[in-house]
Amino acid sequence: MQRPGRDIVLELAIALALIVLNGVFALSELAIVSSRRSRLKTLVEQRRSGASAALALAEAPGRFLSTTQVGITLIGIVAGTFSGAALGERLSQALQDQGLSTRLAEPLGYVLVIGAITYLSVVVGELVPKHLALRDAEGIACAVAPFMTFLSRLAGPLVWLLDVSTRLVFRLFGQKTGVDSSVTEEEIRTIVAEAESAGVIETDERRMIAGVLRLGDRTVRGLLTPRTEVDSLDLSDDAAEIRHTLLETHHTRLPVTDGDTDEIIGVVHVRDLLAALVAGERMDIRARMKTPPIVPDTIDALEVLNILRDAEVPMAIVHDEYGHFEGIVTPADALDAIVGGFRSDDHEPEGDHVQRSDGSWLLDGSMPIDEMAELLGVKLAEDREYETVAGFVLDAFQRLPATGETVVSHEWRFEVVDLDGFRVDKVLATRDAPSFVD
């Protein structure tokens, strides 16, 4: 008399075991697919158990996905058949024993069993495992990878057939099944922004990381100090003028010319000349000059830093394609691009962007264009010929605008607020309101 009860317990245990096994496959699939390959490589270097197997599955997921799909499909078929045939029949019989008619007990028993199995399959067999996988994808991947690798080899022929069939279907549509493991710059920015929101890194750290990424995309034209802002020593000047320049400059090194401002003949350390001046010695500028590297204005910013690292003096002279002097670049320029300007003696650095109360932005014309693009959230062309906000405005107008003129670009309205001679000095950027026409 106790055997039917034991049979029901056994059948329930089998059904639950199938649901749990389905959960294991769902857990394994999402954990390995969601795992970051960079993190798995780190775990391999740390000799974490199962990390090598997890990395192998993540880098070639075709056979692994076929294995999990075979397992999930077979479990679904067995669970459906078993629950419908065995448990449904037993529940129907139990309902009949309670006095329910056969006509009503049979369908009700099957509906209740299938409903309960479906509910448990969704919750225990899918949702709970997948939530667990998302919480610790790499750790779970390392734990399940050896078992999934074993199953993949055990079901080798069937897995091979499914994998090949999948590749053929992709090939028909001209696609590849390979996984692109490259990380884009936009993904890095997103990860850094998420880390800032979660409190993992500080806001200033996020800004510096963004500055490093921008620096890698710049040419030296977006980094240099333009010739109009460069202080220099001219050997054709008299001693009083040279002495005045040395005493007034805030720079540690100065380019040296000899009558022609387009020709830099060397760079001198101001401290050496001041020491000679204080000691009452003759200032022999030529004897103290060092030869700076000369670079074209099309060279990458990071390549310029490598040149400065090996140079006799950490200052590069930038020339255009016609040999004209464009400006200078120093390691301090690169540092400013990453972290912003520093206070220099009694001179406080001016901000190159200020947000007004109405949400508009007052931009300095010398502001690097990539910083403006990030600030306003606009996408600029990769093959642009300008490096600053002023260059962007001139490119939009295709001429030198007058003060007060406006142009609309990238859903923003840019107004020329101030001109410094022939240079766009200040620009007001306001979100352009869309116009509706009846």
N, C-alpha and C positions, 0 to 999 in steps of 0.2 A: 504493500500500500504506500510505501514511502518512495518507491522508485520514480513515479511521475514527478514528484516534487524535486527529486535530485536531478531529473532530466531537464526540468525548467531552469533550475539554477545553472546547470552546465551550459545550456543554450544561451542564457543571458550573459554568462561569463564570456562565451565565445563571441557574441555580438559586441560586447564592450571591448574585448581584446582587438577585434577588427577595427573598431572605431579609433582606438588608441594607436594602432599601427598606422592607420590613415593619417593620424595627427603627426606621427613621426616623419612620414614622407613629406607632408606639407611643411613641417618645421624645417626639415633638411633642405628642401627646395628653396624656400624663401631666405633662409640663413646664408646659404652659399651664394645665391644670386645677389643678395644685398650686401655681401661682404666687400669691403674696400680692399682692393688688391695691394695697395701700399701698406695697409695695416697687416695683411696676411704675410707680406714679405718681411715685415718687421718681426712678426711672430716666428717665422721660419728662422731668422737670424738669432732669435732668442731661444731656439730649439724647443719651441712649444710642441707638445705631442699633438699629432694630427694636422699641424699647420701646413706641412708640405703637401699632404693629400688634399686639403681644402684648397690650396692655391692651384694645384693641378686641375681640380674640378672647376674652379672659377675661371681659369684661363681657357679651358676647352669644355664648355658646358653642354655640348651636343649630346654626348653619351650619357652624361649625368641626368639631363632633363628627360631623356628617353627612359632611363631607369626609373625615375620617380613617377613618370606618367604610366608606365607599365604597372608599377606597384599600386598606385592610386586607382587605376582602372580595374584591376583584378580584385582589389579589396571592395570596391563599390559593387561589382557584380556579385561577389560571394555574399556580402552583407545584405544586399537587396534580395537575393534569392533565399538566403537562410532566414532572414527576418520574415519574409512573406510566407514561405512554406512552412517553417517550423513554429516560430513564435506566434505567427498569426493564427495558425491552426489551433495551437494550445490555448491561446486567449479566447478564441471563439468557443472552444469546448468549455472553458471555465465560465464564460458568460451563459452558456446553455445550462450548465449545472446550477447556476443561480436563478434559473427559471425564465431566461430570455428565450424567445422563439428562435429557431434555427435560421429562419429567413432574415432576421435582424442581427443575430449574433455573429454570423459568418462575415458579412461585410464590415460590421463594426469592429470586430477583432482585428481584421487586416488593416483597417484605417488607423486604429489606435497604435498598433505595432509599427507600421510604416511611418506614422507621424512622429512617434517617439524616437525611432532610429534616425530619422531625418534630422530632427532637432539636435540630438546628441552628435550626429555627424558634423553638423554645421558648427556647433559650439565647441565641442571637445576635439573633433577631427580637423577643424579648419581655423576658426577664429582665435581660440586660445593659443595654439601652436604658432600661428603667424604673428600674434602680438609678442610672444616670447622671442621669436626670431628677430624681430625688429629691435628689441631691447638690447640684445647682445649678439649681433649677427656673427662677428668673427669668432667669439668664444664657442658658440653653438656649432658653427661650421667646422671648427677643429675637432669637436667632440663626435660629430656624426659622419665626417668625411671618410674615415677608415671603413665604417660599416657600409656606406653608400658605394665606395669603391669596390668592396667585396661583392655586393649585389650586382654591380655593373658587369663585373667579370663573370659572375654566375649566370646571368641572363644574357651573355654575350651575343649569341646569334640574333635573338629578338631585338635587343638594343641596337645592334648594328643595322638591322633592317629598318628600324624606325628612324635612326639617325640619317641613313642614306636617303630614305624617302623624304625627310624634311629638307635635306640639302637640294634634292631634285626639284621640289616645289619652289624653293627660294630661287633656284637657278632659272626656272621658267619665268620668273618675274624680274630677272636680272639683278637679284640681290645676293648678298653674301651672308652666311651664318656666323662669321667670325665676330668676336667681341672687340669693340674699339676701347682699349684701356687707356687712351690718352686723356689727360686732364686739361681742359681749356682754361684760359685766363678768367673767363666769366665764372666758371665753376669755383675757381679759387676765391674770387671776390665774394661769391655767395656764401662759401664756407666761412670766410673771415667775418662777414656780416652776421651770420648766425652765431658765430663764437662770441662776437661782441654783444649780441642780444642776450645770450645765455650767461654773460658775465665771465666767460673764460678768458677773454682778453680785454684790455682797456680800450677806450675810444681812441686815445693817442696812438696806441699800438696798431689799431686798424688803419688809422690815417697813414702811419709810416709804411705799413705793408702796401697800401694802395699807392703810395709815393714810389716805392721800389718798382712796382709793376708798371707804373707810368714811365718811369725812367728807362725801363727796358724797351719801351716803344718809341722813345724820342730819338731824333737826330741831334747832333751837337748844336744845330740852329735853335732848338728849343731849350737849350741849356746855357748858352753863352751870355756874357755881358756885352751888349752891343757897343760898337766903337764910340758912339755918342756919349756913353756913360763911363768910358775908360779914362782913368788918370794916367798920364805918362810923363816922362822926362824927355825934354828935347835938348840935345847937345848943342844946338845952335843958339839956345837962350844964354843970357849972361848968368854969372854966378849968383847974383841976387835973386833972379827969377827961379833958378834951380833950388836955391836955399828955401825960398818961400814955398815951393811945391812940396819939398820934403817935410817942412814943418806943418803944413796944412793937411796933408793926405792922411786918410784913415786906413790905408792899405799897407801891408807888410812888404809887398813886392810891386814894382812898377815896370812896365815896358819902357824901353828906351828907343827914341827915334833920333834922326839927325837931319832935321829940316823937313823931311817928307813923312807926314803922318800915316801914309799907307805902307811904309816900310819899317817894320820893327827889327832893330838890329841886335836886340838882346833884352835881358831882364835883370834888374838889379835889386838886391835886398836893401830896403830902406834903412834897416838897423845898421848895416855896415857903413853907409854914407853918413848917418847921423853920428855914429861913433867917431868917424874921422873929423866931422864938423866940430864936435865938442872938444876933441883933443887938439884942435887947431891945425890939423894936418891938411894936406892938399887932397881934395876929393877927386881921385882919379876914377871916374865912372867907367871908362872902357876897361880898366884893369879889373874891376869888380863885377863886370857883366858876365852873365851865363847865357848859354844858347838855349832858347826854348824850342820845343817841337812845333812844327807847323802842320796843321791838319786841314783837310777840306771841310766845307760846311755840310757835306752830305754824309759824313761818317756817323756811325751810331754812337749814342752817348756812352754806353757801356764800354765800347772799344776805346773811346777817348780816355776813360778812367784807367784802362790798362796801359795806355801810352803814358799818362801822367805818372803812373806808379813806377815806371822804369826811366822816366826822364831825369835830366840833370837838375831841372828846376820844375816844380809842380805848377806850371802855367803853360797852356797851349795857345798858340796864335792861330786863329781861324781865318782862312781865306776862302773867297768864292771861286768859281770856275775861271774867272778872268784874272785871278791873282790879287784882287782887292782885299784889303784888310776889313774883316767883318766884325771882329771882336775877340775877346779872350775867354777862356774857360779854365776854371780851377776846381780842385776838389770841393771847395766851399760852395761852388755853384751846384754841384751834385747833392751836397748835404742840404742846401736850401730847397732843392726840388723834392727831397724826401720828407723833411721835417718842417719846412717853412723857414722864413727869415729870422735872424737873431738880432738882438739889440747890439748896436755897435757904438761904443762909447756913449755919447749923449744923444745918439740918433736912434730913435725907436723905429723898427721896421713898420712900414705902412702895409695895411692889409690890402690884398689885391681884389677882394670882394667883400661887400657889406650888404646884408639883407635889410631892406626897409620894412616899415610897418605894414605896407600893403602887399608884401610878399615878393616884390620886385627885387632885383639885384643890381647894385652899382658895381660895375666891373672895371678894373684897371686895364688899359689897352695892352700892357705888357704881360698880362696874366697868361700863362701857358694854356693853349687851346684844349689840351686833354683834361686839364683841371676844370675848365669851364664846362666841358662836355659831361664830366662826372657830376659836377654841381647841379647842372640844369637837367640832367638825365636825357641828353640828346645823343644820337648816333651820327658820327661824322664819317665822311668818306676816308678810306684808307690811303688813297693816292693824293691827298690834299697837298697844296704847295705852301701853306701858311703854318705858323707855329704859335701864334699869339691871338688874343681876342681882336687886336687891331687888324691883324692880317685877315682874320675871318670876316670882319666887317668890310674891309676893302674888297675882298673876294666877292662878297654878297652884292656890294654896290657896283663893282667893276669900274670904280672911279673914286677919287677923293671926295667924300661927302662933306656937306656943310654942317655946322652945329645946328642941332634940332631935327635933322633929317632922320627918318626911320626906315627900317627894312624888316620884313617878316621872313623868318627862316626857322625850320624845325619846330613850328608851333610856338615860337617866341618872337616878340617884337623887340628889336634892338634899336635904341635911339642914341645917336651921337650927342653926348652931353658936353664934351669939351675937346678942343683940338689944341695941340701944342705945335704950332707951326704947321708942318705937313704931316704930323703924326696924330693918330687917333689916341687921345689920352684917357677919356672916360666914356663908358658905354652903360646905358641903363637897359637891362633886360627885363621885360614884362611878359608874363604868360599871355599869349594872344587868344582872345575870346573868339570862339567860332561864331560866324554870322549865319543867320537863318533867313532864307529868302522864300517868300510865299509863292 
